[in-house]
Amino acid sequence: MYQILDSLKNIPLQDILSLLNVLILFIGFLFGIYQWAHANKLKRAEFLKQIIEKLYFDEQLSRFMYDKIEYNNDIWYTNDFHGGPNEDLTDKFLLNINYICYLRDLKIIKQTNLRF
């Protein structure tokens, strides 16, 4: 230990200050990366929240999901489906689900973001 302290006496003060500057810069860089990753995670969560709110709180979509998809055992895709009121709701619902899958394929959102 004494040898290390003795060898530090031979290093000029300017070199020690330069080393400290590099160390502080490196710590600041790591902190910046951490902040950036945290901000991206929050943006992904907020973005997904907006899509999910659209699915759950849009009165027509939530009623459609509840009535037709979740609890309806009847066949609702019949010949009069096209041009009927369910066609637009089905398209709107599937468009949102497709968009979530698209974002997942692009790795903008992750599987862990989809767990509730």
PDB file as gemmi writes it, atoms N, CA and C in Angstrom:
CRYST1    1.000    1.000    1.000  90.00  90.00  90.00 P 1                      
ATOM      1  N   MET A   1       0.824  -1.181   0.000  1.00  0.00           N  
ATOM      2  CA  MET A   1       0.000   0.000   0.000  1.00  0.00           C  
ATOM      3  C   MET A   1       0.874   1.253   0.000  1.00  0.00           C  
ATOM      4  N   TYR A   2       1.947   1.182   0.785  1.00  0.00           N  
ATOM      5  CA  TYR A   2       2.849   2.321   0.873  1.00  0.00           C  
ATOM      6  C   TYR A   2       3.486   2.616  -0.489  1.00  0.00           C  
ATOM      7  N   GLN A   3       3.767   1.548  -1.253  1.00  0.00           N  
ATOM      8  CA  GLN A   3       4.388   1.729  -2.567  1.00  0.00           C  
ATOM      9  C   GLN A   3       3.442   2.447  -3.526  1.00  0.00           C  
ATOM     10  N   ILE A   4       2.149   2.129  -3.433  1.00  0.00           N  
ATOM     11  CA  ILE A   4       1.168   2.779  -4.306  1.00  0.00           C  
ATOM     12  C   ILE A   4       1.086   4.268  -3.972  1.00  0.00           C  
ATOM     13  N   LEU A   5       1.014   4.587  -2.691  1.00  0.00           N  
ATOM     14  CA  LEU A   5       0.944   5.989  -2.281  1.00  0.00           C  
ATOM     15  C   LEU A   5       2.225   6.730  -2.643  1.00  0.00           C  
ATOM     16  N   ASP A   6       3.327   6.046  -2.535  1.00  0.00           N  
ATOM     17  CA  ASP A   6       4.610   6.663  -2.870  1.00  0.00           C  
ATOM     18  C   ASP A   6       4.697   6.929  -4.369  1.00  0.00           C  
ATOM     19  N   SER A   7       4.162   6.009  -5.181  1.00  0.00           N  
ATOM     20  CA  SER A   7       4.206   6.206  -6.636  1.00  0.00           C  
ATOM     21  C   SER A   7       3.256   7.318  -7.081  1.00  0.00           C  
ATOM     22  N   LEU A   8       2.183   7.563  -6.330  1.00  0.00           N  
ATOM     23  CA  LEU A   8       1.259   8.642  -6.667  1.00  0.00           C  
ATOM     24  C   LEU A   8       1.901  10.016  -6.488  1.00  0.00           C  
ATOM     25  N   LYS A   9       2.899  10.112  -5.626  1.00  0.00           N  
ATOM     26  CA  LYS A   9       3.589  11.388  -5.413  1.00  0.00           C  
ATOM     27  C   LYS A   9       4.343  11.820  -6.666  1.00  0.00           C  
ATOM     28  N   ASN A  10       4.719  10.838  -7.506  1.00  0.00           N  
ATOM     29  CA  ASN A  10       5.497  11.139  -8.702  1.00  0.00           C  
ATOM     30  C   ASN A  10       4.620  11.546  -9.891  1.00  0.00           C  
ATOM     31  N   ILE A  11       3.301  11.394  -9.797  1.00  0.00           N  
ATOM     32  CA  ILE A  11       2.398  11.740 -10.892  1.00  0.00           C  
ATOM     33  C   ILE A  11       2.065  13.234 -10.787  1.00  0.00           C  
ATOM     34  N   PRO A  12       2.209  13.951 -11.888  1.00  0.00           N  
ATOM     35  CA  PRO A  12       1.901  15.388 -11.852  1.00  0.00           C  
ATOM     36  C   PRO A  12       0.425  15.640 -11.536  1.00  0.00           C  
ATOM     37  N   LEU A  13       0.148  16.747 -10.903  1.00  0.00           N  
ATOM     38  CA  LEU A  13      -1.208  17.118 -10.513  1.00  0.00           C  
ATOM     39  C   LEU A  13      -2.112  17.263 -11.729  1.00  0.00           C  
ATOM     40  N   GLN A  14      -1.602  17.747 -12.830  1.00  0.00           N  
ATOM     41  CA  GLN A  14      -2.398  17.918 -14.048  1.00  0.00           C  
ATOM     42  C   GLN A  14      -2.899  16.566 -14.562  1.00  0.00           C  
ATOM     43  N   ASP A  15      -2.074  15.532 -14.481  1.00  0.00           N  
ATOM     44  CA  ASP A  15      -2.496  14.189 -14.914  1.00  0.00           C  
ATOM     45  C   ASP A  15      -3.587  13.633 -13.999  1.00  0.00           C  
ATOM     46  N   ILE A  16      -3.455  13.864 -12.714  1.00  0.00           N  
ATOM     47  CA  ILE A  16      -4.477  13.396 -11.767  1.00  0.00           C  
ATOM     48  C   ILE A  16      -5.806  14.105 -12.036  1.00  0.00           C  
ATOM     49  N   LEU A  17      -5.758  15.421 -12.287  1.00  0.00           N  
ATOM     50  CA  LEU A  17      -6.983  16.166 -12.591  1.00  0.00           C  
ATOM     51  C   LEU A  17      -7.602  15.705 -13.906  1.00  0.00           C  
ATOM     52  N   SER A  18      -6.774  15.414 -14.880  1.00  0.00           N  
ATOM     53  CA  SER A  18      -7.281  14.898 -16.156  1.00  0.00           C  
ATOM     54  C   SER A  18      -7.975  13.558 -15.957  1.00  0.00           C  
ATOM     55  N   LEU A  19      -7.387  12.695 -15.159  1.00  0.00           N  
ATOM     56  CA  LEU A  19      -7.985  11.394 -14.867  1.00  0.00           C  
ATOM     57  C   LEU A  19      -9.323  11.557 -14.138  1.00  0.00           C  
ATOM     58  N   LEU A  20      -9.369  12.494 -13.185  1.00  0.00           N  
ATOM     59  CA  LEU A  20     -10.627  12.755 -12.486  1.00  0.00           C  
ATOM     60  C   LEU A  20     -11.695  13.296 -13.432  1.00  0.00           C  
ATOM     61  N   ASN A  21     -11.300  14.148 -14.371  1.00  0.00           N  
ATOM     62  CA  ASN A  21     -12.253  14.664 -15.357  1.00  0.00           C  
ATOM     63  C   ASN A  21     -12.823  13.540 -16.213  1.00  0.00           C  
ATOM     64  N   VAL A  22     -11.975  12.636 -16.642  1.00  0.00           N  
ATOM     65  CA  VAL A  22     -12.433  11.498 -17.451  1.00  0.00           C  
ATOM     66  C   VAL A  22     -13.367  10.612 -16.629  1.00  0.00           C  
ATOM     67  N   LEU A  23     -13.034  10.408 -15.378  1.00  0.00           N  
ATOM     68  CA  LEU A  23     -13.876   9.593 -14.507  1.00  0.00           C  
ATOM     69  C   LEU A  23     -15.256  10.241 -14.307  1.00  0.00           C  
ATOM     70  N   ILE A  24     -15.277  11.535 -14.066  1.00  0.00           N  
ATOM     71  CA  ILE A  24     -16.546  12.253 -13.901  1.00  0.00           C  
ATOM     72  C   ILE A  24     -17.349  12.224 -15.192  1.00  0.00           C  
ATOM     73  N   LEU A  25     -16.680  12.383 -16.329  1.00  0.00           N  
ATOM     74  CA  LEU A  25     -17.351  12.310 -17.623  1.00  0.00           C  
ATOM     75  C   LEU A  25     -17.971  10.932 -17.845  1.00  0.00           C  
ATOM     76  N   PHE A  26     -17.249   9.895 -17.492  1.00  0.00           N  
ATOM     77  CA  PHE A  26     -17.746   8.528 -17.647  1.00  0.00           C  
ATOM     78  C   PHE A  26     -18.968   8.288 -16.755  1.00  0.00           C  
ATOM     79  N   ILE A  27     -18.913   8.757 -15.525  1.00  0.00           N  
ATOM     80  CA  ILE A  27     -20.057   8.607 -14.612  1.00  0.00           C  
ATOM     81  C   ILE A  27     -21.267   9.377 -15.155  1.00  0.00           C  
ATOM     82  N   GLY A  28     -21.026  10.578 -15.667  1.00  0.00           N  
ATOM     83  CA  GLY A  28     -22.110  11.356 -16.262  1.00  0.00           C  
ATOM     84  C   GLY A  28     -22.702  10.666 -17.482  1.00  0.00           C  
ATOM     85  N   PHE A  29     -21.847  10.046 -18.292  1.00  0.00           N  
ATOM     86  CA  PHE A  29     -22.315   9.297 -19.459  1.00  0.00           C  
ATOM     87  C   PHE A  29     -23.202   8.128 -19.047  1.00  0.00           C  
ATOM     88  N   LEU A  30     -22.774   7.369 -18.044  1.00  0.00           N  
ATOM     89  CA  LEU A  30     -23.584   6.245 -17.554  1.00  0.00           C  
ATOM     90  C   LEU A  30     -24.918   6.724 -16.994  1.00  0.00           C  
ATOM     91  N   PHE A  31     -24.908   7.834 -16.274  1.00  0.00           N  
ATOM     92  CA  PHE A  31     -26.131   8.395 -15.733  1.00  0.00           C  
ATOM     93  C   PHE A  31     -27.062   8.838 -16.864  1.00  0.00           C  
ATOM     94  N   GLY A  32     -26.494   9.412 -17.911  1.00  0.00           N  
ATOM     95  CA  GLY A  32     -27.292   9.817 -19.073  1.00  0.00           C  
ATOM     96  C   GLY A  32     -27.946   8.626 -19.763  1.00  0.00           C  
ATOM     97  N   ILE A  33     -27.201   7.546 -19.903  1.00  0.00           N  
ATOM     98  CA  ILE A  33     -27.769   6.332 -20.512  1.00  0.00           C  
ATOM     99  C   ILE A  33     -28.895   5.786 -19.642  1.00  0.00           C  
ATOM    100  N   TYR A  34     -28.701   5.795 -18.334  1.00  0.00           N  
ATOM    101  CA  TYR A  34     -29.743   5.319 -17.425  1.00  0.00           C  
ATOM    102  C   TYR A  34     -31.005   6.183 -17.558  1.00  0.00           C  
ATOM    103  N   GLN A  35     -30.837   7.501 -17.589  1.00  0.00           N  
ATOM    104  CA  GLN A  35     -31.988   8.404 -17.716  1.00  0.00           C  
ATOM    105  C   GLN A  35     -32.699   8.190 -19.049  1.00  0.00           C  
ATOM    106  N   TRP A  36     -31.940   8.001 -20.107  1.00  0.00           N  
ATOM    107  CA  TRP A  36     -32.522   7.787 -21.428  1.00  0.00           C  
ATOM    108  C   TRP A  36     -33.331   6.487 -21.462  1.00  0.00           C  
ATOM    109  N   ALA A  37     -32.770   5.417 -20.919  1.00  0.00           N  
ATOM    110  CA  ALA A  37     -33.479   4.130 -20.894  1.00  0.00           C  
ATOM    111  C   ALA A  37     -34.740   4.228 -20.045  1.00  0.00           C  
ATOM    112  N   HIS A  38     -34.656   4.911 -18.928  1.00  0.00           N  
ATOM    113  CA  HIS A  38     -35.825   5.080 -18.062  1.00  0.00           C  
ATOM    114  C   HIS A  38     -36.911   5.905 -18.765  1.00  0.00           C  
ATOM    115  N   ALA A  39     -36.516   6.960 -19.462  1.00  0.00           N  
ATOM    116  CA  ALA A  39     -37.484   7.793 -20.189  1.00  0.00           C  
ATOM    117  C   ALA A  39     -38.152   7.004 -21.311  1.00  0.00           C  
ATOM    118  N   ASN A  40     -37.381   6.163 -22.011  1.00  0.00           N  
ATOM    119  CA  ASN A  40     -37.965   5.338 -23.069  1.00  0.00           C  
ATOM    120  C   ASN A  40     -38.967   4.348 -22.505  1.00  0.00           C  
ATOM    121  N   LYS A  41     -38.656   3.785 -21.366  1.00  0.00           N  
ATOM    122  CA  LYS A  41     -39.567   2.836 -20.732  1.00  0.00           C  
ATOM    123  C   LYS A  41     -40.872   3.532 -20.355  1.00  0.00           C  
ATOM    124  N   LEU A  42     -40.778   4.739 -19.826  1.00  0.00           N  
ATOM    125  CA  LEU A  42     -41.982   5.495 -19.472  1.00  0.00           C  
ATOM    126  C   LEU A  42     -42.790   5.877 -20.708  1.00  0.00           C  
ATOM    127  N   LYS A  43     -42.112   6.243 -21.796  1.00  0.00           N  
ATOM    128  CA  LYS A  43     -42.815   6.588 -23.039  1.00  0.00           C  
ATOM    129  C   LYS A  43     -43.553   5.378 -23.589  1.00  0.00           C  
ATOM    130  N   ARG A  44     -42.901   4.208 -23.563  1.00  0.00           N  
ATOM    131  CA  ARG A  44     -43.563   2.986 -24.045  1.00  0.00           C  
ATOM    132  C   ARG A  44     -44.796   2.674 -23.210  1.00  0.00           C  
ATOM    133  N   ALA A  45     -44.665   2.805 -21.904  1.00  0.00           N  
ATOM    134  CA  ALA A  45     -45.794   2.518 -21.016  1.00  0.00           C  
ATOM    135  C   ALA A  45     -46.933   3.498 -21.268  1.00  0.00           C  
ATOM    136  N   GLU A  46     -46.631   4.773 -21.443  1.00  0.00           N  
ATOM    137  CA  GLU A  46     -47.668   5.772 -21.696  1.00  0.00           C  
ATOM    138  C   GLU A  46     -48.345   5.529 -23.041  1.00  0.00           C  
ATOM    139  N   PHE A  47     -47.555   5.171 -24.044  1.00  0.00           N  
ATOM    140  CA  PHE A  47     -48.085   4.901 -25.368  1.00  0.00           C  
ATOM    141  C   PHE A  47     -49.026   3.701 -25.351  1.00  0.00           C  
ATOM    142  N   LEU A  48     -48.600   2.648 -24.681  1.00  0.00           N  
ATOM    143  CA  LEU A  48     -49.433   1.457 -24.572  1.00  0.00           C  
ATOM    144  C   LEU A  48     -50.691   1.747 -23.763  1.00  0.00           C  
ATOM    145  N   LYS A  49     -50.555   2.562 -22.732  1.00  0.00           N  
ATOM    146  CA  LYS A  49     -51.708   2.947 -21.918  1.00  0.00           C  
ATOM    147  C   LYS A  49     -52.756   3.663 -22.765  1.00  0.00           C  
ATOM    148  N   GLN A  50     -52.323   4.518 -23.670  1.00  0.00           N  
ATOM    149  CA  GLN A  50     -53.256   5.234 -24.536  1.00  0.00           C  
ATOM    150  C   GLN A  50     -54.021   4.267 -25.443  1.00  0.00           C  
ATOM    151  N   ILE A  51     -53.309   3.291 -25.988  1.00  0.00           N  
ATOM    152  CA  ILE A  51     -53.971   2.316 -26.859  1.00  0.00           C  
ATOM    153  C   ILE A  51     -54.966   1.474 -26.063  1.00  0.00           C  
ATOM    154  N   ILE A  52     -54.561   1.028 -24.888  1.00  0.00           N  
ATOM    155  CA  ILE A  52     -55.433   0.188 -24.068  1.00  0.00           C  
ATOM    156  C   ILE A  52     -56.639   0.987 -23.573  1.00  0.00           C  
ATOM    157  N   GLU A  53     -56.426   2.253 -23.234  1.00  0.00           N  
ATOM    158  CA  GLU A  53     -57.559   3.090 -22.836  1.00  0.00           C  
ATOM    159  C   GLU A  53     -58.553   3.219 -23.977  1.00  0.00           C  
ATOM    160  N   LYS A  54     -58.041   3.321 -25.194  1.00  0.00           N  
ATOM    161  CA  LYS A  54     -58.929   3.411 -26.348  1.00  0.00           C  
ATOM    162  C   LYS A  54     -59.759   2.136 -26.473  1.00  0.00           C  
ATOM    163  N   LEU A  55     -59.132   0.990 -26.213  1.00  0.00           N  
ATOM    164  CA  LEU A  55     -59.859  -0.276 -26.318  1.00  0.00           C  
ATOM    165  C   LEU A  55     -60.893  -0.432 -25.203  1.00  0.00           C  
ATOM    166  N   TYR A  56     -60.541  -0.045 -23.986  1.00  0.00           N  
ATOM    167  CA  TYR A  56     -61.422  -0.298 -22.852  1.00  0.00           C  
ATOM    168  C   TYR A  56     -62.433   0.805 -22.597  1.00  0.00           C  
ATOM    169  N   PHE A  57     -62.066   2.041 -22.860  1.00  0.00           N  
ATOM    170  CA  PHE A  57     -62.953   3.134 -22.480  1.00  0.00           C  
ATOM    171  C   PHE A  57     -63.748   3.712 -23.628  1.00  0.00           C  
ATOM    172  N   ASP A  58     -63.491   3.275 -24.847  1.00  0.00           N  
ATOM    173  CA  ASP A  58     -64.376   3.618 -25.952  1.00  0.00           C  
ATOM    174  C   ASP A  58     -65.631   2.770 -25.754  1.00  0.00           C  
ATOM    175  N   GLU A  59     -66.745   3.428 -25.511  1.00  0.00           N  
ATOM    176  CA  GLU A  59     -67.964   2.712 -25.108  1.00  0.00           C  
ATOM    177  C   GLU A  59     -68.385   1.669 -26.136  1.00  0.00           C  
ATOM    178  N   GLN A  60     -68.315   2.027 -27.417  1.00  0.00           N  
ATOM    179  CA  GLN A  60     -68.718   1.075 -28.447  1.00  0.00           C  
ATOM    180  C   GLN A  60     -67.769  -0.119 -28.507  1.00  0.00           C  
ATOM    181  N   LEU A  61     -66.481   0.155 -28.428  1.00  0.00           N  
ATOM    182  CA  LEU A  61     -65.514  -0.944 -28.499  1.00  0.00           C  
ATOM    183  C   LEU A  61     -65.595  -1.863 -27.293  1.00  0.00           C  
ATOM    184  N   SER A  62     -65.747  -1.279 -26.107  1.00  0.00           N  
ATOM    185  CA  SER A  62     -65.807  -2.137 -24.923  1.00  0.00           C  
ATOM    186  C   SER A  62     -67.083  -2.971 -24.918  1.00  0.00           C  
ATOM    187  N   ARG A  63     -68.182  -2.402 -25.364  1.00  0.00           N  
ATOM    188  CA  ARG A  63     -69.428  -3.168 -25.453  1.00  0.00           C  
ATOM    189  C   ARG A  63     -69.291  -4.273 -26.496  1.00  0.00           C  
ATOM    190  N   PHE A  64     -68.640  -3.959 -27.613  1.00  0.00           N  
ATOM    191  CA  PHE A  64     -68.419  -4.961 -28.656  1.00  0.00           C  
ATOM    192  C   PHE A  64     -67.553  -6.102 -28.124  1.00  0.00           C  
ATOM    193  N   MET A  65     -66.442  -5.773 -27.452  1.00  0.00           N  
ATOM    194  CA  MET A  65     -65.574  -6.823 -26.907  1.00  0.00           C  
ATOM    195  C   MET A  65     -66.327  -7.680 -25.905  1.00  0.00           C  
ATOM    196  N   TYR A  66     -67.090  -7.032 -25.050  1.00  0.00           N  
ATOM    197  CA  TYR A  66     -67.815  -7.757 -24.010  1.00  0.00           C  
ATOM    198  C   TYR A  66     -68.919  -8.626 -24.608  1.00  0.00           C  
ATOM    199  N   ASP A  67     -69.731  -8.035 -25.473  1.00  0.00           N  
ATOM    200  CA  ASP A  67     -70.897  -8.754 -26.012  1.00  0.00           C  
ATOM    201  C   ASP A  67     -70.528  -9.795 -27.054  1.00  0.00           C  
ATOM    202  N   LYS A  68     -69.696  -9.428 -27.991  1.00  0.00           N  
ATOM    203  CA  LYS A  68     -69.475 -10.288 -29.149  1.00  0.00           C  
ATOM    204  C   LYS A  68     -68.273 -11.220 -29.009  1.00  0.00           C  
ATOM    205  N   ILE A  69     -67.247 -10.774 -28.356  1.00  0.00           N  
ATOM    206  CA  ILE A  69     -66.030 -11.588 -28.315  1.00  0.00           C  
ATOM    207  C   ILE A  69     -65.944 -12.411 -27.041  1.00  0.00           C  
ATOM    208  N   GLU A  70     -66.182 -11.765 -25.920  1.00  0.00           N  
ATOM    209  CA  GLU A  70     -65.948 -12.462 -24.657  1.00  0.00           C  
ATOM    210  C   GLU A  70     -67.075 -13.409 -24.256  1.00  0.00           C  
ATOM    211  N   TYR A  71     -68.318 -12.987 -24.378  1.00  0.00           N  
ATOM    212  CA  TYR A  71     -69.415 -13.797 -23.828  1.00  0.00           C  
ATOM    213  C   TYR A  71     -70.441 -14.290 -24.831  1.00  0.00           C  
ATOM    214  N   ASN A  72     -70.262 -14.038 -26.088  1.00  0.00           N  
ATOM    215  CA  ASN A  72     -71.264 -14.455 -27.058  1.00  0.00           C  
ATOM    216  C   ASN A  72     -70.847 -15.766 -27.706  1.00  0.00           C  
ATOM    217  N   ASN A  73     -71.624 -16.797 -27.489  1.00  0.00           N  
ATOM    218  CA  ASN A  73     -71.352 -18.084 -28.107  1.00  0.00           C  
ATOM    219  C   ASN A  73     -72.073 -18.239 -29.436  1.00  0.00           C  
ATOM    220  N   ASP A  74     -72.955 -17.293 -29.741  1.00  0.00           N  
ATOM    221  CA  ASP A  74     -73.678 -17.348 -31.008  1.00  0.00           C  
ATOM    222  C   ASP A  74     -72.744 -16.988 -32.158  1.00  0.00           C  
ATOM    223  N   ILE A  75     -73.116 -17.433 -33.325  1.00  0.00           N  
ATOM    224  CA  ILE A  75     -72.353 -17.073 -34.514  1.00  0.00           C  
ATOM    225  C   ILE A  75     -72.805 -15.680 -34.933  1.00  0.00           C  
ATOM    226  N   TRP A  76     -71.935 -14.718 -34.871  1.00  0.00           N  
ATOM    227  CA  TRP A  76     -72.306 -13.349 -35.190  1.00  0.00           C  
ATOM    228  C   TRP A  76     -71.773 -12.911 -36.539  1.00  0.00           C  
ATOM    229  N   TYR A  77     -70.952 -13.752 -37.166  1.00  0.00           N  
ATOM    230  CA  TYR A  77     -70.462 -13.425 -38.504  1.00  0.00           C  
ATOM    231  C   TYR A  77     -71.370 -14.130 -39.501  1.00  0.00           C  
ATOM    232  N   THR A  78     -72.394 -13.446 -39.892  1.00  0.00           N  
ATOM    233  CA  THR A  78     -73.376 -13.991 -40.833  1.00  0.00           C  
ATOM    234  C   THR A  78     -73.338 -13.182 -42.121  1.00  0.00           C  
ATOM    235  N   ASN A  79     -74.237 -13.499 -43.028  1.00  0.00           N  
ATOM    236  CA  ASN A  79     -74.278 -12.819 -44.331  1.00  0.00           C  
ATOM    237  C   ASN A  79     -74.573 -11.327 -44.200  1.00  0.00           C  
ATOM    238  N   ASP A  80     -75.308 -10.932 -43.176  1.00  0.00           N  
ATOM    239  CA  ASP A  80     -75.632  -9.506 -43.022  1.00  0.00           C  
ATOM    240  C   ASP A  80     -74.574  -8.752 -42.209  1.00  0.00           C  
ATOM    241  N   PHE A  81     -73.448  -9.382 -41.949  1.00  0.00           N  
ATOM    242  CA  PHE A  81     -72.368  -8.725 -41.215  1.00  0.00           C  
ATOM    243  C   PHE A  81     -71.817  -7.527 -41.991  1.00  0.00           C  
ATOM    244  N   HIS A  82     -71.572  -7.735 -43.305  1.00  0.00           N  
ATOM    245  CA  HIS A  82     -70.995  -6.661 -44.127  1.00  0.00           C  
ATOM    246  C   HIS A  82     -72.011  -5.546 -44.307  1.00  0.00           C  
ATOM    247  N   GLY A  83     -71.575  -4.354 -43.961  1.00  0.00           N  
ATOM    248  CA  GLY A  83     -72.455  -3.197 -44.042  1.00  0.00           C  
ATOM    249  C   GLY A  83     -73.268  -2.987 -42.781  1.00  0.00           C  
ATOM    250  N   GLY A  84     -73.191  -3.923 -41.858  1.00  0.00           N  
ATOM    251  CA  GLY A  84     -73.939  -3.809 -40.602  1.00  0.00           C  
ATOM    252  C   GLY A  84     -73.137  -3.059 -39.549  1.00  0.00           C  
ATOM    253  N   PRO A  85     -73.739  -2.832 -38.396  1.00  0.00           N  
ATOM    254  CA  PRO A  85     -73.054  -2.065 -37.346  1.00  0.00           C  
ATOM    255  C   PRO A  85     -71.844  -2.793 -36.750  1.00  0.00           C  
ATOM    256  N   ASN A  86     -71.847  -4.114 -36.793  1.00  0.00           N  
ATOM    257  CA  ASN A  86     -70.727  -4.862 -36.210  1.00  0.00           C  
ATOM    258  C   ASN A  86     -69.472  -4.829 -37.071  1.00  0.00           C  
ATOM    259  N   GLU A  87     -69.621  -4.578 -38.358  1.00  0.00           N  
ATOM    260  CA  GLU A  87     -68.447  -4.560 -39.231  1.00  0.00           C  
ATOM    261  C   GLU A  87     -67.502  -3.420 -38.852  1.00  0.00           C  
ATOM    262  N   ASP A  88     -68.028  -2.236 -38.637  1.00  0.00           N  
ATOM    263  CA  ASP A  88     -67.183  -1.094 -38.268  1.00  0.00           C  
ATOM    264  C   ASP A  88     -66.520  -1.315 -36.911  1.00  0.00           C  
ATOM    265  N   LEU A  89     -67.277  -1.848 -35.955  1.00  0.00           N  
ATOM    266  CA  LEU A  89     -66.710  -2.103 -34.627  1.00  0.00           C  
ATOM    267  C   LEU A  89     -65.629  -3.178 -34.691  1.00  0.00           C  
ATOM    268  N   THR A  90     -65.871  -4.209 -35.487  1.00  0.00           N  
ATOM    269  CA  THR A  90     -64.872  -5.268 -35.639  1.00  0.00           C  
ATOM    270  C   THR A  90     -63.603  -4.712 -36.268  1.00  0.00           C  
ATOM    271  N   ASP A  91     -63.773  -3.896 -37.309  1.00  0.00           N  
ATOM    272  CA  ASP A  91     -62.607  -3.293 -37.956  1.00  0.00           C  
ATOM    273  C   ASP A  91     -61.837  -2.396 -36.993  1.00  0.00           C  
ATOM    274  N   LYS A  92     -62.558  -1.599 -36.228  1.00  0.00           N  
ATOM    275  CA  LYS A  92     -61.922  -0.686 -35.278  1.00  0.00           C  
ATOM    276  C   LYS A  92     -61.166  -1.476 -34.195  1.00  0.00           C  
ATOM    277  N   PHE A  93     -61.789  -2.516 -33.680  1.00  0.00           N  
ATOM    278  CA  PHE A  93     -61.174  -3.355 -32.658  1.00  0.00           C  
ATOM    279  C   PHE A  93     -59.914  -4.046 -33.197  1.00  0.00           C  
ATOM    280  N   LEU A  94     -60.049  -4.683 -34.358  1.00  0.00           N  
ATOM    281  CA  LEU A  94     -58.919  -5.413 -34.931  1.00  0.00           C  
ATOM    282  C   LEU A  94     -57.797  -4.475 -35.361  1.00  0.00           C  
ATOM    283  N   LEU A  95     -58.134  -3.265 -35.766  1.00  0.00           N  
ATOM    284  CA  LEU A  95     -57.110  -2.291 -36.124  1.00  0.00           C  
ATOM    285  C   LEU A  95     -56.241  -1.949 -34.909  1.00  0.00           C  
ATOM    286  N   ASN A  96     -56.865  -1.748 -33.765  1.00  0.00           N  
ATOM    287  CA  ASN A  96     -56.102  -1.454 -32.553  1.00  0.00           C  
ATOM    288  C   ASN A  96     -55.246  -2.632 -32.114  1.00  0.00           C  
ATOM    289  N   ILE A  97     -55.803  -3.831 -32.167  1.00  0.00           N  
ATOM    290  CA  ILE A  97     -55.037  -5.027 -31.807  1.00  0.00           C  
ATOM    291  C   ILE A  97     -53.884  -5.232 -32.793  1.00  0.00           C  
ATOM    292  N   ASN A  98     -54.146  -5.019 -34.066  1.00  0.00           N  
ATOM    293  CA  ASN A  98     -53.107  -5.148 -35.081  1.00  0.00           C  
ATOM    294  C   ASN A  98     -51.994  -4.127 -34.855  1.00  0.00           C  
ATOM    295  N   TYR A  99     -52.349  -2.927 -34.437  1.00  0.00           N  
ATOM    296  CA  TYR A  99     -51.352  -1.891 -34.177  1.00  0.00           C  
ATOM    297  C   TYR A  99     -50.457  -2.273 -32.995  1.00  0.00           C  
ATOM    298  N   ILE A 100     -51.047  -2.857 -31.970  1.00  0.00           N  
ATOM    299  CA  ILE A 100     -50.253  -3.328 -30.830  1.00  0.00           C  
ATOM    300  C   ILE A 100     -49.274  -4.415 -31.285  1.00  0.00           C  
ATOM    301  N   CYS A 101     -49.738  -5.327 -32.124  1.00  0.00           N  
ATOM    302  CA  CYS A 101     -48.851  -6.384 -32.635  1.00  0.00           C  
ATOM    303  C   CYS A 101     -47.743  -5.800 -33.520  1.00  0.00           C  
ATOM    304  N   TYR A 102     -48.084  -4.795 -34.315  1.00  0.00           N  
ATOM    305  CA  TYR A 102     -47.099  -4.128 -35.160  1.00  0.00           C  
ATOM    306  C   TYR A 102     -46.014  -3.465 -34.313  1.00  0.00           C  
ATOM    307  N   LEU A 103     -46.417  -2.782 -33.250  1.00  0.00           N  
ATOM    308  CA  LEU A 103     -45.444  -2.143 -32.363  1.00  0.00           C  
ATOM    309  C   LEU A 103     -44.565  -3.176 -31.672  1.00  0.00           C  
ATOM    310  N   ARG A 104     -45.139  -4.318 -31.369  1.00  0.00           N  
ATOM    311  CA  ARG A 104     -44.347  -5.385 -30.749  1.00  0.00           C  
ATOM    312  C   ARG A 104     -43.349  -5.967 -31.732  1.00  0.00           C  
ATOM    313  N   ASP A 105     -43.770  -6.140 -32.990  1.00  0.00           N  
ATOM    314  CA  ASP A 105     -42.847  -6.643 -34.015  1.00  0.00           C  
ATOM    315  C   ASP A 105     -41.678  -5.691 -34.248  1.00  0.00           C  
ATOM    316  N   LEU A 106     -41.939  -4.391 -34.152  1.00  0.00           N  
ATOM    317  CA  LEU A 106     -40.876  -3.405 -34.315  1.00  0.00           C  
ATOM    318  C   LEU A 106     -40.038  -3.240 -33.048  1.00  0.00           C  
ATOM    319  N   LYS A 107     -40.428  -3.942 -31.993  1.00  0.00           N  
ATOM    320  CA  LYS A 107     -39.756  -3.902 -30.688  1.00  0.00           C  
ATOM    321  C   LYS A 107     -39.836  -2.520 -30.038  1.00  0.00           C  
ATOM    322  N   ILE A 108     -40.902  -1.793 -30.369  1.00  0.00           N  
ATOM    323  CA  ILE A 108     -41.164  -0.524 -29.700  1.00  0.00           C  
ATOM    324  C   ILE A 108     -41.772  -0.804 -28.336  1.00  0.00           C  
ATOM    325  N   ILE A 109     -42.648  -1.787 -28.286  1.00  0.00           N  
ATOM    326  CA  ILE A 109     -43.142  -2.283 -27.015  1.00  0.00           C  
ATOM    327  C   ILE A 109     -42.691  -3.729 -26.875  1.00  0.00           C  
ATOM    328  N   LYS A 110     -42.621  -4.182 -25.640  1.00  0.00           N  
ATOM    329  CA  LYS A 110     -42.124  -5.535 -25.378  1.00  0.00           C  
ATOM    330  C   LYS A 110     -43.246  -6.389 -24.793  1.00  0.00           C  
ATOM    331  N   GLN A 111     -43.013  -7.669 -24.766  1.00  0.00           N  
ATOM    332  CA  GLN A 111     -43.984  -8.603 -24.187  1.00  0.00           C  
ATOM    333  C   GLN A 111     -44.273  -8.250 -22.747  1.00  0.00           C  
ATOM    334  N   THR A 112     -43.260  -7.814 -22.028  1.00  0.00           N  
ATOM    335  CA  THR A 112     -43.464  -7.468 -20.616  1.00  0.00           C  
ATOM    336  C   THR A 112     -44.373  -6.255 -20.456  1.00  0.00           C  
ATOM    337  N   ASN A 113     -44.431  -5.374 -21.484  1.00  0.00           N  
ATOM    338  CA  ASN A 113     -45.345  -4.237 -21.425  1.00  0.00           C  
ATOM    339  C   ASN A 113     -46.808  -4.677 -21.550  1.00  0.00           C  
ATOM    340  N   LEU A 114     -47.033  -5.862 -22.073  1.00  0.00           N  
ATOM    341  CA  LEU A 114     -48.394  -6.341 -22.319  1.00  0.00           C  
ATOM    342  C   LEU A 114     -48.954  -7.162 -21.169  1.00  0.00           C  
ATOM    343  N   ARG A 115     -48.178  -7.346 -20.118  1.00  0.00           N  
ATOM    344  CA  ARG A 115     -48.675  -8.101 -18.966  1.00  0.00           C  
ATOM    345  C   ARG A 115     -49.420  -7.172 -18.042  1.00  0.00           C  
ATOM    346  N   PHE A 116     -50.545  -7.661 -17.557  1.00  0.00           N  
ATOM    347  CA  PHE A 116     -51.379  -6.837 -16.656  1.00  0.00           C  
ATOM    348  C   PHE A 116     -51.463  -7.479 -15.308  1.00  0.00           C  
TER     349      PHE A 116                                                      
END                                                                             
